[in-house]
Amino acid sequence: MELYASFDFFLYALLAGLGVSLAGRAAAWARLPLRYPLACLGLLTAALVFQQRPLQPLIVFAVHALALWLCRRKLIATRVAVVATMLPLLLVKTHALGWLGMLGLSFMTFRAVDVLLFAHGNERIHPVDYITYLFFPLTLLAGPMYRWRTFQADLHKGYAQVNMGHWRAGYEALLLGLIQKFAIAHLVWVAGLARVAPDDYSLRGVLLNTVLYSVYLYFDFAGYSNMALGLGKMFGLNLPANFNNPVLSRNPQDFWRRWHISLSEWLRDVVFMPIYKALSKDAFFSQHRYAAQNIGIFATLFCMGIWNGLQWHYIVSGIMFGSYSVIHNWLLRAARERPALQRWLATRPARLLGRALTLASAMLALYVFSGRSPV
């Protein structure tokens, strides 16, 4: 992660993006597809990141590629291929094969699963595209979750989006990210969080850790995401926005439409929708749709917590976020059945209270997530 926390890395990437933008016309004239410059960039970055332990990414890639090959030839079912693809990550998270752990394993695995589930059935998957996508340098370690279909659409447009207009827009996003990560987040850490004892469980200590960690995490992660988004735009790629003013969240579900948006949307498609559809076919849940929704919602946000690891602070934070959304869903159902409650929820005091409770509860769960809490 040190590479991606380095100001020098983003400076070099900025110059590379400018170079690609300026050379876009020449590359288009030479009829060199965009996939090849991106593949070179991805492999170069992977070589730098994994230079000390090159065996791990090669083994993981071999497992992912084999599962895809067998699935596309209908030698194994898609669900079997997904389990096989997830296997290295599961073995690492459960500490069964700790030596296989590597930087970027989670998001590399998620991208491999995305290809399995969302590539069109008759689509030819170019080997260079697959390698580039799995080792995509700007989202290798921490997202945002760049979807396969979006990646393919960007490649199809070729150099049409590699121009100075997109470069300037990307530069603005990159500059915003630099300020968020290397100025604001760094200041919050140095002047605030680093001065508070992580094991201070007094009321003052808990409040300071809760607020400062949440602010630090937002600006650090949003800063990285905006830098990745900006650099991607310079290369003609449309990485998704990952944050959208989460402080304005109206309720727990709205929070996940604003916080780590790309991963929450991916988990919605991969976890919530399959669970909800499967439960809806059951006789009981077909008559109790809210129960099916709540199970799917809780499972999705629980996965959001534990994909970081199986330590208790990750597990409990996932349970907290899942419980918040289930309680909110029950409240919405109760409001539909009770007009008086629905009218009260529409009042300004109730909306302000909802925003305050949403923000406070999210920050409390992030405090648990940080590992600084007693959990």
C-alpha positions as CSV (number, residue, x, y, z in Angstrom):
1,M,0.0,0.0,0.0
2,E,3.0,2.3,0.4
3,L,3.2,2.7,-3.4
4,Y,-0.3,4.0,-3.5
5,A,0.2,6.3,-0.5
6,S,3.2,7.9,-2.2
7,F,2.9,11.3,-3.7
8,D,5.7,10.4,-6.2
9,F,3.6,7.5,-7.6
10,F,0.7,9.8,-8.4
11,L,3.1,12.4,-9.9
12,Y,4.5,9.8,-12.2
13,A,1.0,8.6,-13.1
14,L,0.0,12.1,-13.8
15,L,2.9,12.5,-16.2
16,A,2.0,9.2,-17.8
17,G,-1.6,10.2,-18.2
18,L,-0.5,13.5,-19.9
19,G,1.8,11.5,-22.2
20,V,-1.0,9.1,-23.2
21,S,-3.3,12.1,-23.8
22,L,-0.8,13.8,-26.0
23,A,0.1,10.6,-27.8
24,G,-3.5,9.5,-28.3
25,R,-3.8,10.7,-31.8
26,A,-0.5,9.1,-32.9
27,A,-1.5,5.8,-31.2
28,A,-4.9,5.9,-32.9
29,W,-3.2,6.6,-36.3
30,A,-0.9,3.7,-35.7
31,R,-4.0,1.6,-35.0
32,L,-2.5,0.3,-31.7
33,P,-5.5,-0.7,-29.6
34,L,-5.8,1.0,-26.2
35,R,-5.7,-2.4,-24.5
36,Y,-2.0,-2.7,-25.1
37,P,-0.7,0.5,-23.5
38,L,-3.0,-0.2,-20.6
39,A,-1.7,-3.8,-20.3
40,C,1.9,-2.5,-20.3
41,L,1.0,-0.1,-17.5
42,G,-0.7,-2.7,-15.5
43,L,2.1,-5.3,-15.8
44,L,4.7,-2.7,-15.0
45,T,2.8,-1.6,-11.8
46,A,2.2,-5.3,-10.8
47,A,6.0,-5.9,-11.2
48,L,6.7,-3.0,-8.9
49,V,4.1,-4.0,-6.3
50,F,4.9,-7.7,-6.2
51,Q,8.6,-7.6,-6.9
52,Q,9.4,-9.1,-3.5
53,R,6.8,-11.9,-3.7
54,P,5.9,-12.6,-7.3
55,L,4.7,-16.2,-6.7
56,Q,1.5,-15.2,-4.9
57,P,-0.1,-13.1,-7.8
58,L,0.9,-15.8,-10.3
59,I,-0.8,-18.5,-8.3
60,V,-4.0,-16.4,-7.7
61,F,-4.1,-15.4,-11.4
62,A,-3.7,-19.1,-12.4
63,V,-6.7,-20.1,-10.2
64,H,-8.9,-17.3,-11.5
65,A,-8.0,-17.9,-15.2
66,L,-8.6,-21.7,-14.9
67,A,-12.0,-21.2,-13.2
68,L,-13.0,-18.7,-16.0
69,W,-11.7,-21.1,-18.8
70,L,-13.6,-24.1,-17.4
71,C,-16.8,-22.0,-16.8
72,R,-16.8,-20.4,-20.3
73,R,-16.5,-23.9,-21.8
74,K,-19.3,-25.1,-19.6
75,L,-17.2,-27.7,-18.0
76,I,-18.2,-26.4,-14.5
77,A,-21.2,-24.4,-13.4
78,T,-20.9,-20.7,-12.8
79,R,-21.4,-21.1,-9.0
80,V,-18.6,-23.6,-8.9
81,A,-16.3,-21.3,-10.7
82,V,-17.2,-18.4,-8.3
83,V,-16.4,-20.6,-5.3
84,A,-13.1,-21.7,-6.9
85,T,-12.3,-18.0,-7.7
86,M,-13.1,-17.0,-4.1
87,L,-11.1,-19.9,-2.6
88,P,-7.7,-18.1,-2.3
89,L,-9.3,-15.1,-0.6
90,L,-11.2,-17.4,1.7
91,L,-8.1,-19.4,2.6
92,V,-6.2,-16.2,3.4
93,K,-9.1,-14.6,5.4
94,T,-9.4,-17.7,7.5
95,H,-5.6,-17.9,8.0
96,A,-5.6,-21.4,6.4
97,L,-3.0,-20.3,3.9
98,G,-1.5,-17.1,5.2
99,W,1.5,-17.2,2.8
100,L,-0.8,-16.7,-0.1
101,G,-1.8,-13.3,1.1
102,M,-0.9,-10.5,-1.2
103,L,-1.7,-6.8,-1.8
104,G,-4.9,-6.3,-3.6
105,L,-6.1,-9.8,-3.2
106,S,-9.7,-8.8,-2.3
107,F,-10.3,-6.5,-5.3
108,M,-8.5,-8.7,-7.7
109,T,-10.8,-11.5,-6.6
110,F,-13.9,-9.3,-6.9
111,R,-13.0,-8.3,-10.4
112,A,-12.5,-12.0,-11.4
113,V,-15.9,-12.8,-10.0
114,D,-17.4,-9.8,-11.8
115,V,-16.1,-11.3,-15.1
116,L,-17.7,-14.7,-14.3
117,L,-21.1,-13.3,-13.4
118,F,-21.5,-10.3,-15.7
119,A,-19.6,-11.0,-19.0
120,H,-22.1,-11.8,-21.7
121,G,-22.5,-15.5,-22.5
122,N,-21.3,-15.1,-26.1
123,E,-18.6,-12.6,-25.4
124,R,-15.1,-13.4,-26.4
125,I,-12.8,-12.5,-23.5
126,H,-9.5,-11.2,-24.8
127,P,-6.6,-12.6,-22.7
128,V,-4.9,-9.2,-22.6
129,D,-8.1,-7.6,-21.4
130,Y,-8.5,-10.1,-18.7
131,I,-5.0,-9.7,-17.4
132,T,-5.2,-5.9,-17.6
133,Y,-8.5,-5.9,-15.8
134,L,-7.4,-8.2,-12.9
135,F,-4.1,-6.2,-12.4
136,F,-5.6,-2.8,-13.3
137,P,-3.1,-0.5,-11.5
138,L,-5.4,2.3,-10.4
139,T,-7.8,0.0,-8.6
140,L,-5.4,-2.8,-7.6
141,L,-5.3,-2.2,-3.9
142,A,-8.4,-0.4,-2.7
143,G,-10.9,0.1,-5.5
144,P,-13.1,1.7,-6.5
145,M,-14.8,-1.3,-8.0
146,Y,-14.3,-1.0,-11.7
147,R,-16.9,-3.3,-13.4
148,W,-16.0,-5.5,-16.4
149,R,-18.7,-4.2,-18.7
150,T,-17.7,-0.6,-18.0
151,F,-14.1,-1.6,-18.7
152,Q,-15.0,-3.2,-22.0
153,A,-17.1,-0.2,-23.0
154,D,-14.2,2.1,-22.3
155,L,-11.9,-0.1,-24.4
156,H,-14.4,-0.2,-27.2
157,K,-14.3,3.7,-27.3
158,G,-10.6,3.5,-27.7
159,Y,-8.8,6.8,-27.9
160,A,-11.9,8.8,-28.4
161,Q,-11.8,9.7,-24.7
162,V,-8.1,10.2,-24.5
163,N,-7.9,13.9,-25.2
164,M,-6.9,17.1,-23.4
165,G,-10.6,17.8,-22.4
166,H,-10.7,14.5,-20.4
167,W,-7.2,15.2,-19.2
168,R,-8.2,18.5,-17.7
169,A,-11.3,16.9,-16.0
170,G,-9.1,14.2,-14.7
171,Y,-6.6,16.7,-13.4
172,E,-9.3,18.4,-11.4
173,A,-10.4,15.2,-9.8
174,L,-6.7,14.3,-9.1
175,L,-6.0,17.6,-7.5
176,L,-9.1,17.3,-5.3
177,G,-7.9,13.8,-4.2
178,L,-4.4,15.1,-3.5
179,I,-5.8,17.8,-1.2
180,Q,-8.1,15.3,0.5
181,K,-5.5,12.6,1.1
182,F,-2.2,14.4,1.5
183,A,-3.5,17.6,3.1
184,I,-6.7,17.1,5.0
185,A,-6.4,13.4,6.0
186,H,-2.8,13.9,6.9
187,L,-3.6,17.0,9.0
188,V,-6.5,15.1,10.8
189,W,-4.1,12.2,11.6
190,V,-1.1,14.3,12.7
191,A,-3.0,17.0,14.7
192,G,-5.8,14.8,15.9
193,L,-6.0,11.1,15.7
194,A,-2.3,10.4,16.4
195,R,-2.6,12.4,19.6
196,V,-5.5,10.4,21.0
197,A,-4.7,7.1,22.7
198,P,-6.5,4.2,20.8
199,D,-7.2,2.5,24.1
200,D,-8.7,5.6,25.8
201,Y,-12.2,4.3,26.6
202,S,-13.4,7.3,28.6
203,L,-16.3,9.2,27.1
204,R,-14.0,11.9,25.8
205,G,-11.6,9.3,24.3
206,V,-14.4,7.4,22.6
207,L,-15.9,10.5,21.2
208,L,-12.6,11.8,19.9
209,N,-11.6,8.4,18.4
210,T,-15.0,8.0,16.8
211,V,-15.2,11.5,15.2
212,L,-11.5,11.8,14.2
213,Y,-11.2,8.3,12.8
214,S,-14.4,8.7,10.7
215,V,-13.2,12.1,9.3
216,Y,-9.7,10.7,8.7
217,L,-11.0,7.6,6.9
218,Y,-13.4,9.6,4.7
219,F,-10.8,12.1,3.5
220,D,-8.1,9.4,3.1
221,F,-10.2,6.9,1.2
222,A,-12.2,9.6,-0.8
223,G,-8.8,11.2,-1.7
224,Y,-7.4,8.0,-3.0
225,S,-10.6,7.2,-4.9
226,N,-10.7,10.7,-6.5
227,M,-7.0,10.4,-7.5
228,A,-7.7,7.0,-9.1
229,L,-10.8,8.4,-10.8
230,G,-8.9,11.4,-12.2
231,L,-6.0,9.3,-13.4
232,G,-8.4,6.9,-15.0
233,K,-10.1,9.7,-16.9
234,M,-6.7,10.8,-18.2
235,F,-6.3,7.3,-19.7
236,G,-9.8,7.5,-21.2
237,L,-11.4,5.2,-18.6
238,N,-14.5,5.9,-16.6
239,L,-13.9,4.7,-13.0
240,P,-17.0,5.1,-10.8
241,A,-17.3,7.8,-8.2
242,N,-16.9,6.2,-4.8
243,F,-18.2,8.9,-2.4
244,N,-21.0,11.4,-2.6
245,N,-21.2,13.6,0.5
246,P,-22.0,10.9,3.0
247,V,-22.5,13.5,5.7
248,L,-25.8,14.4,4.0
249,S,-27.2,10.8,4.3
250,R,-30.8,10.7,5.3
251,N,-30.9,7.1,6.5
252,P,-28.7,4.0,6.7
253,Q,-29.5,2.8,3.2
254,D,-28.9,6.3,1.8
255,F,-25.5,6.2,3.6
256,W,-24.4,3.2,1.4
257,R,-25.6,5.1,-1.7
258,R,-23.0,7.7,-0.7
259,W,-20.1,5.7,1.0
260,H,-17.9,3.3,-0.9
261,I,-20.6,3.4,-3.6
262,S,-18.9,1.1,-6.1
263,L,-18.4,-1.8,-3.7
264,S,-21.8,-1.4,-2.1
265,E,-23.4,-1.5,-5.6
266,W,-21.3,-4.6,-6.5
267,L,-22.3,-6.4,-3.3
268,R,-25.9,-5.5,-4.0
269,D,-25.7,-7.3,-7.4
270,V,-23.6,-10.2,-6.1
271,V,-25.0,-10.8,-2.6
272,F,-28.4,-9.1,-2.1
273,M,-30.1,-9.8,-5.5
274,P,-29.3,-13.6,-5.6
275,I,-30.3,-14.0,-1.9
276,Y,-33.5,-12.0,-2.4
277,K,-34.5,-13.8,-5.6
278,A,-33.8,-17.3,-4.1
279,L,-35.8,-16.5,-1.0
280,S,-38.7,-15.1,-3.1
281,K,-39.2,-18.5,-4.6
282,D,-39.8,-20.0,-1.2
283,A,-43.5,-20.3,-0.3
284,F,-43.0,-18.5,3.1
285,F,-40.9,-15.7,1.8
286,S,-43.0,-15.1,-1.2
287,Q,-45.7,-14.0,1.3
288,H,-43.2,-12.1,3.5
289,R,-41.1,-10.0,1.1
290,Y,-39.9,-7.7,3.8
291,A,-38.3,-10.6,5.6
292,A,-36.6,-11.6,2.4
293,Q,-35.4,-8.1,1.9
294,N,-34.1,-7.8,5.5
295,I,-32.1,-11.0,5.2
296,G,-30.6,-9.9,1.9
297,I,-29.8,-6.4,3.3
298,F,-28.2,-7.8,6.5
299,A,-26.2,-10.4,4.6
300,T,-24.9,-7.7,2.1
301,L,-23.7,-5.3,4.8
302,F,-22.4,-8.1,6.9
303,C,-20.2,-9.1,3.9
304,M,-19.2,-5.5,3.6
305,G,-17.7,-5.7,7.1
306,I,-16.1,-9.2,7.0
307,W,-14.4,-8.9,3.5
308,N,-11.7,-6.9,5.3
309,G,-11.0,-9.9,7.6
310,L,-12.5,-12.2,10.2
311,Q,-11.3,-10.2,13.2
312,W,-14.0,-9.3,15.7
313,H,-14.0,-5.6,15.0
314,Y,-14.8,-6.2,11.3
315,I,-17.5,-8.8,12.1
316,V,-19.2,-6.5,14.7
317,S,-19.0,-3.4,12.4
318,G,-20.7,-5.5,9.7
319,I,-23.4,-6.6,12.1
320,M,-23.9,-3.0,13.2
321,F,-24.3,-1.6,9.7
322,G,-26.6,-4.5,8.7
323,S,-28.8,-4.0,11.8
324,Y,-29.1,-0.3,11.1
325,S,-30.5,-0.9,7.6
326,V,-32.8,-3.7,8.8
327,I,-34.2,-1.4,11.5
328,H,-34.7,1.4,9.0
329,N,-36.5,-1.0,6.6
330,W,-38.8,-2.1,9.4
331,L,-39.5,1.6,10.2
332,L,-40.5,2.2,6.6
333,R,-42.9,-0.7,6.7
334,A,-44.4,0.5,9.9
335,A,-44.9,4.0,8.4
336,R,-46.7,2.5,5.4
337,E,-49.2,0.9,7.8
338,R,-49.5,3.9,10.1
339,P,-50.4,7.2,8.4
340,A,-49.7,9.2,11.5
341,L,-46.1,7.8,11.7
342,Q,-45.6,8.5,8.0
343,R,-46.7,12.1,8.4
344,W,-44.4,12.6,11.4
345,L,-41.4,11.1,9.5
346,A,-42.0,13.7,6.7
347,T,-41.7,16.6,9.1
348,R,-38.5,18.7,9.3
349,P,-37.6,17.7,12.9
350,A,-37.9,14.0,12.0
351,R,-35.8,14.4,8.9
352,L,-33.1,16.3,10.8
353,L,-33.2,13.7,13.6
354,G,-32.8,10.9,11.0
355,R,-29.7,12.6,9.5
356,A,-28.2,13.1,12.9
357,L,-28.9,9.4,14.0
358,T,-27.6,8.1,10.6
359,L,-24.3,10.0,10.9
360,A,-23.8,9.2,14.6
361,S,-24.5,5.5,14.1
362,A,-22.3,5.2,11.0
363,M,-19.4,6.9,12.8
364,L,-19.9,4.6,15.8
365,A,-19.7,1.5,13.5
366,L,-16.6,3.0,11.8
367,Y,-15.1,3.4,15.2
368,V,-15.6,-0.3,15.9
369,F,-14.3,-1.0,12.4
370,S,-11.1,0.9,13.1
371,G,-10.0,-1.6,15.8
372,R,-9.6,1.2,18.3
373,S,-12.7,0.2,20.2
374,P,-12.9,-2.3,23.1
375,V,-14.4,-4.9,20.7
